Amino acid sequence: MDHVDRCEDSLAVNRHKMRCIVTKCASQRCKDAEGSCRARYKILKCMEVDYVVIYEQGEHCMAIDAPPSPVSSPELTTEMKDYIVSKLEDAPSMVPLLAYSFMSRELTSGRIAGQAPALEKVQNSVKTWRGKNKPDRMEPVLEICRQSMYDGGAAERTSESLLVFCDTQVVDGAVQPALGTGSAANPFRIGLTCMALLESYVKVQRDPTLSTLLHLDSTHSIVKQKYPVFVMGISDRSGSFMPVVYYCTSLRKAQDIRWCLAFLKRVILHEFGLIFSPDFVMMDADKAQFKACEQEIQSTKILMCWFHVTQNVHKHVDGAKLSMITRKKIFRDLYGLHFAETEDDYLRKREFVAKNMYDLAGNSNPLIASLAVSSSKTLRNLGTSGTITDKDCLNGNNNVVIIQNILITQLNPHHSLGGGAI
């Protein structure tokens, strides 16, 4: 009833916002007794004032001489909640157990009145507070970008200071970072490096006695926020890896990898007057990485990392159901090519591989026969300096897949590609 009408007068009546709870008996004494308790409760609680009405129906089944029910855990008072909130504001990452420990110390000393509640109530209070006070995780990242971004950073740049690759936008006359939202239309992109790492790479590329081998790799199924992290770096003959740039993107598409390559090319050209053109780039068997490198660094030979080479060979050898002797011969030749140290050594071993393929052609397995014929054509087409790249494997040329994966490990006189995957 909103109003009581009496003639022409209208008397306002305040309506309570009530919450109704219907529940069964939860007494431990009734649970210990035989049979189910028939007592039921209906609780009406006003949401605006501290007013509760409780209705009871039915009788309890507890024994008359049963021991009293245990006292419920003390409530978390307003003073206790305020103390926990103050601790969380000082240290948002504080775990509930530590907050409970601090509060218990205050209760013991008498600085907070009341008894210590159950740990679960403190945990629920912390969970509720964090749900209502989620931190802005992007603001610290944006502040780092404002200070260290390549295009318009505010911090003074040294050789070892952080250098951030990111897109920018002009807001109120000032250059601000534009990292993206992580959507398909506006992906998140950021790169991290420093001038010292870029100088190390430039020194290697400028040395005519060295060949530059760039590694491109990304995290796979181990990212907490589902954003893959890519790394680009170079390696030496001893297998040591030297990073050039790390970058994170919300997508793994070719345009995202192209973005980082294009940014890296622009910085190296502007700072050092050098065109970014490594002799080789080694990557996973990934179409996005291949397309990006094919478009951005066209003069670079693209190689597949050793892990994916052997993985592909295993896949097709297993599918052909070859004998154990044949399998051993194939992988013997494969690993022989992998550990070649010079180009002449590689060419000599490659001829040996082709001869073995002809010897295996007499086998009744049609795959071996087709491989022998295909390998002959492949070797003639390669000449003395050719190589099979990721493009052939990604296009699904199954007839020569084994010989392609073997020949993909071509070496040059100055650099060993036997380091494997990053």
C-alpha positions in Angstrom: 0.0 0.0 0.0 1.5 3.3 -1.1 -1.1 5.7 0.3 -4.2 5.6 2.5 -7.0 7.7 1.0 -9.3 9.4 3.5 -11.6 11.8 1.7 -9.4 14.3 0.0 -6.3 13.8 2.2 -3.5 11.4 1.0 -1.3 10.1 3.9 2.1 8.8 2.7 3.2 5.5 4.1 6.9 4.5 3.9 7.5 1.1 2.3 10.3 -1.1 3.5 12.6 -2.8 1.1 12.5 -6.3 2.5 14.6 -9.4 1.8 13.0 -12.8 2.4 15.0 -15.9 3.2 13.4 -19.3 3.7 15.8 -21.9 5.2 15.9 -25.2 7.0 17.1 -25.9 10.5 20.9 -25.9 10.6 21.3 -26.9 14.2 24.0 -29.5 14.9 21.9 -31.0 17.6 19.1 -31.8 15.1 21.7 -33.2 12.7 23.0 -35.6 15.4 19.5 -36.8 16.1 17.8 -39.6 14.1 15.5 -38.5 11.4 15.2 -35.1 9.6 14.3 -31.9 11.4 10.9 -30.5 10.3 11.6 -27.0 11.6 11.6 -24.2 9.0 12.5 -20.6 9.2 11.3 -17.5 7.3 13.4 -14.5 7.8 12.3 -11.0 6.7 15.1 -8.4 6.8 14.8 -4.7 6.0 17.5 -3.5 3.7 17.4 0.1 4.9 17.3 -0.3 8.7 18.5 -2.9 11.1 15.1 -4.7 11.4 14.5 -8.4 11.2 11.4 -10.6 11.6 11.8 -14.3 12.0 9.0 -16.9 11.6 9.4 -20.5 12.8 7.3 -23.5 11.7 7.5 -27.1 12.8 9.3 -28.7 15.7 12.9 -29.6 16.1 13.9 -33.3 16.4 16.9 -32.7 18.8 17.0 -34.5 22.1 16.0 -32.5 25.1 19.3 -33.3 26.9 21.5 -32.7 23.8 24.5 -30.5 24.3 24.1 -26.9 23.2 25.0 -25.9 19.7 28.5 -24.5 19.1 28.8 -20.7 19.2 29.0 -19.3 15.7 32.1 -17.4 14.6 32.3 -13.7 15.6 31.3 -11.3 12.8 33.6 -9.0 10.9 32.7 -5.6 12.3 32.9 -2.3 10.5 36.0 -1.3 12.4 37.7 -4.6 11.3 36.6 -4.1 7.7 38.0 -0.5 7.7 41.3 -1.8 9.0 41.6 -4.5 6.3 40.8 -1.9 3.6 43.5 0.4 4.9 46.0 -2.4 4.6 44.9 -3.3 1.1 45.1 0.3 0.0 48.7 0.4 1.2 49.5 -3.0 -0.4 46.9 -4.1 -2.9 48.7 -7.5 -3.5 48.5 -8.4 0.2 47.2 -12.0 0.7 44.2 -12.4 3.0 46.2 -14.5 5.5 48.6 -11.7 6.1 45.8 -9.2 6.5 44.2 -11.6 9.0 47.5 -11.8 10.9 47.8 -8.0 11.2 44.1 -7.7 12.3 44.6 -10.4 14.9 47.5 -8.5 16.4 45.4 -5.4 16.7 42.6 -7.4 18.4 45.0 -9.0 20.8 46.4 -5.6 21.8 42.9 -4.1 22.2 43.4 -1.4 19.6 40.4 -3.0 17.8 37.4 -4.1 19.8 35.8 -7.6 19.4 36.9 -11.1 18.8 38.8 -12.5 15.9 36.4 -13.8 13.2 37.1 -16.9 11.0 39.8 -16.6 8.3 37.1 -17.3 5.7 35.3 -14.1 6.5 38.5 -12.1 6.0 39.1 -13.9 2.7 35.6 -13.0 1.5 36.0 -9.4 2.5 39.3 -9.1 0.6 37.7 -10.7 -2.4 34.8 -8.3 -2.4 37.1 -5.3 -2.0 39.3 -6.3 -4.9 36.2 -6.9 -7.1 35.1 -3.4 -6.5 38.6 -1.8 -6.7 40.3 -3.4 -9.7 43.6 -1.7 -10.4 44.3 0.0 -13.7 47.1 -2.3 -15.0 47.6 -0.3 -18.2 48.5 3.0 -16.6 52.0 1.8 -15.3 52.7 0.5 -18.8 51.6 3.7 -20.4 53.8 5.7 -18.0 56.8 3.6 -19.0 56.0 4.2 -22.6 55.7 7.9 -22.1 59.2 8.0 -20.7 61.0 5.5 -22.9 59.2 5.3 -26.3 61.3 5.8 -29.3 59.0 8.4 -30.9 58.8 11.3 -28.5 60.0 9.7 -25.2 60.6 12.1 -22.3 63.5 10.4 -20.6 67.1 11.0 -21.5 68.3 8.1 -23.7 71.5 6.2 -23.0 72.9 3.1 -24.6 71.6 0.9 -21.8 68.3 2.6 -21.0 65.0 1.1 -22.0 63.8 1.7 -25.5 60.1 1.1 -26.3 58.7 0.4 -29.7 55.0 1.5 -29.8 52.6 3.4 -32.0 51.8 7.0 -31.0 49.0 9.5 -31.2 48.7 13.2 -30.5 46.4 14.1 -27.6 46.0 17.8 -26.6 49.2 18.7 -28.5 51.3 16.0 -26.8 52.6 12.7 -28.2 51.1 9.8 -26.3 51.6 6.1 -26.7 48.8 4.1 -28.5 49.2 0.5 -27.5 45.9 -0.8 -28.7 43.0 -2.5 -27.0 43.8 -6.1 -27.8 40.9 -6.4 -30.2 41.1 -7.7 -33.8 40.7 -4.2 -35.1 43.1 -2.5 -32.7 45.6 -5.1 -31.5 48.0 -4.6 -28.5 51.6 -4.1 -29.7 54.7 -3.2 -27.8 58.5 -3.8 -28.2 61.3 -3.6 -25.7 65.0 -3.2 -26.4 67.9 -0.8 -25.8 70.5 0.9 -28.0 73.3 -1.4 -26.7 71.5 -4.4 -28.1 70.9 -2.7 -31.5 74.6 -1.6 -31.6 75.7 -5.2 -31.0 73.5 -6.4 -33.9 74.7 -3.6 -36.3 78.3 -4.5 -35.5 77.8 -8.1 -36.6 75.9 -7.2 -39.8 78.6 -4.7 -40.8 81.4 -7.2 -40.4 82.0 -8.7 -43.9 83.7 -11.8 -42.4 80.5 -12.8 -40.5 77.1 -14.1 -41.6 74.1 -12.8 -39.6 71.7 -15.4 -38.4 68.5 -13.9 -37.0 66.3 -16.1 -34.8 62.5 -15.4 -34.6 60.5 -17.3 -32.0 57.4 -16.9 -29.8 56.0 -18.3 -26.7 53.5 -21.1 -27.1 50.7 -22.1 -24.6 52.6 -20.7 -21.7 51.3 -17.1 -21.6 49.3 -16.1 -18.5 47.4 -13.2 -20.2 47.1 -15.0 -23.6 49.3 -12.4 -25.3 52.3 -14.1 -27.0 55.8 -12.8 -26.5 58.2 -12.8 -29.5 61.9 -12.6 -29.3 64.4 -11.7 -32.1 68.1 -12.3 -31.7 71.3 -13.5 -33.2 73.5 -16.5 -32.4 77.1 -17.4 -32.9 78.9 -20.7 -33.8 79.1 -21.7 -30.1 75.3 -21.5 -29.8 75.2 -18.4 -27.6 72.0 -16.3 -28.1 72.1 -12.5 -28.1 68.7 -10.8 -28.0 67.9 -7.8 -30.2 64.3 -7.0 -29.3 61.4 -8.5 -27.3 57.9 -7.6 -28.2 54.4 -8.5 -27.1 51.3 -8.6 -29.3 47.7 -9.7 -28.7 47.6 -11.6 -32.0 50.0 -13.9 -33.9 49.1 -12.8 -37.4 51.6 -11.8 -40.1 50.8 -8.1 -39.9 51.7 -8.1 -36.2 55.1 -9.6 -36.9 55.6 -7.3 -39.8 54.9 -4.3 -37.5 57.8 -5.2 -35.3 60.2 -5.9 -38.3 59.2 -2.6 -39.9 59.7 -0.7 -36.7 63.1 -2.4 -36.2 64.2 -1.6 -39.7 63.2 2.1 -39.3 65.1 2.5 -36.0 68.3 0.9 -37.3 68.2 2.9 -40.5 67.6 6.2 -38.6 70.1 5.6 -35.8 72.9 3.8 -37.7 72.3 4.5 -41.4 72.1 0.7 -42.0 69.5 -1.3 -43.9 68.3 -4.2 -41.7 69.1 -7.3 -43.8 70.3 -10.4 -42.0 71.7 -13.1 -44.2 69.5 -15.8 -42.6 66.4 -15.9 -40.4 65.5 -19.1 -38.6 61.9 -19.5 -37.5 59.2 -22.0 -36.6 57.1 -23.7 -39.2 54.6 -20.9 -39.0 52.9 -19.2 -42.0 52.5 -15.9 -40.2 56.2 -15.6 -39.4 57.1 -16.8 -42.9 54.9 -14.3 -44.7 56.1 -11.4 -42.5 59.8 -12.1 -43.1 59.2 -12.7 -46.8 57.6 -9.3 -47.2 59.8 -7.2 -44.9 63.3 -8.7 -45.3 63.1 -10.0 -48.9 66.9 -10.5 -49.3 67.1 -12.8 -46.3 67.1 -16.6 -46.7 64.4 -18.2 -44.5 65.3 -21.3 -42.6 63.3 -23.6 -40.4 64.6 -24.4 -36.9 66.0 -27.9 -36.3 63.2 -28.9 -34.0 60.5 -28.5 -36.6 62.8 -30.1 -39.3 63.0 -33.3 -37.3 59.4 -33.1 -36.3 58.2 -33.0 -39.9 60.6 -35.8 -40.9 59.3 -37.9 -38.0 55.7 -37.2 -39.0 56.1 -38.3 -42.6 58.4 -41.3 -41.9 55.9 -42.5 -39.3 53.0 -42.1 -41.8 55.0 -44.1 -44.4 55.4 -47.0 -41.9 59.0 -47.5 -43.0 61.2 -50.3 -41.6 63.5 -49.6 -38.7 66.6 -50.0 -40.9 65.3 -47.5 -43.4 64.3 -45.0 -40.6 67.8 -45.2 -39.2 69.4 -44.5 -42.6 67.2 -41.5 -43.2 68.0 -40.0 -39.8 71.6 -40.8 -40.0 71.9 -38.7 -43.2 69.7 -36.0 -41.6 71.9 -35.6 -38.6 75.0 -35.8 -40.8 73.8 -32.7 -42.8 72.9 -31.0 -39.5 76.4 -31.1 -38.2 78.2 -30.0 -41.4 80.6 -27.2 -40.6 81.4 -25.8 -44.1 79.5 -25.5 -47.4 81.8 -28.0 -49.1 81.2 -30.5 -46.4 77.5 -29.9 -46.7 77.5 -30.4 -50.5 79.5 -33.6 -50.2 77.1 -35.0 -47.6 74.2 -33.9 -49.7 75.4 -36.0 -52.6 75.7 -38.9 -50.3 72.1 -38.4 -49.2 70.9 -38.4 -52.8 72.8 -41.6 -53.5 71.2 -43.3 -50.5 67.8 -42.2 -51.7 68.5 -44.0 -55.0 69.6 -47.1 -53.1 66.4 -47.0 -51.1 64.3 -46.7 -54.3 64.4 -50.4 -54.9 62.3 -50.7 -51.8 58.7 -51.7 -52.4 57.4 -48.7 -50.5 56.1 -46.1 -53.1 57.1 -43.2 -50.9 60.8 -44.1 -51.0 60.6 -44.5 -54.8 59.0 -41.1 -55.2 61.5 -39.5 -52.9 64.4 -40.9 -54.9 63.1 -39.4 -58.1 62.1 -36.1 -56.5 65.4 -35.8 -54.7 67.3 -36.1 -58.0 65.3 -33.2 -59.5 65.6 -31.2 -56.4 69.4 -31.5 -56.2 69.8 -30.6 -59.9 67.7 -27.5 -59.4 69.5 -26.4 -56.3 72.9 -26.0 -57.9 75.8 -25.3 -55.6 74.3 -22.6 -53.4 70.5 -23.2 -53.4 68.5 -24.2 -50.4 65.0 -25.4 -49.6 63.1 -23.0 -47.4 60.0 -22.9 -45.2 57.9 -22.0 -48.2 58.2 -25.4 -49.7 57.2 -27.1 -46.5 54.3 -24.7 -45.8 52.9 -25.3 -49.3 52.4 -29.0 -48.4 54.7 -30.5 -51.1 54.6 -34.0 -49.5 56.4 -35.8 -52.3 59.7 -34.3 -51.4 59.0 -33.3 -47.8 61.8 -35.6 -46.3 64.5 -34.4 -48.7 63.3 -30.8 -48.3 63.6 -31.0 -44.5 67.1 -32.5 -44.9 68.3 -29.9 -47.4 66.8 -27.1 -45.3 69.8 -27.3 -43.0 72.2 -25.9 -45.6 75.2 -24.2 -44.1 77.5 -21.4 -45.2 81.3 -21.2 -44.7 81.1 -18.6 -41.9 78.2 -19.7 -39.7 76.9 -23.0 -38.3 73.1 -23.3 -38.1 73.2 -26.2 -35.7 72.0 -24.3 -32.7 68.4 -25.5 -33.0 65.3 -23.8 -31.8 65.6 -20.9 -29.4 
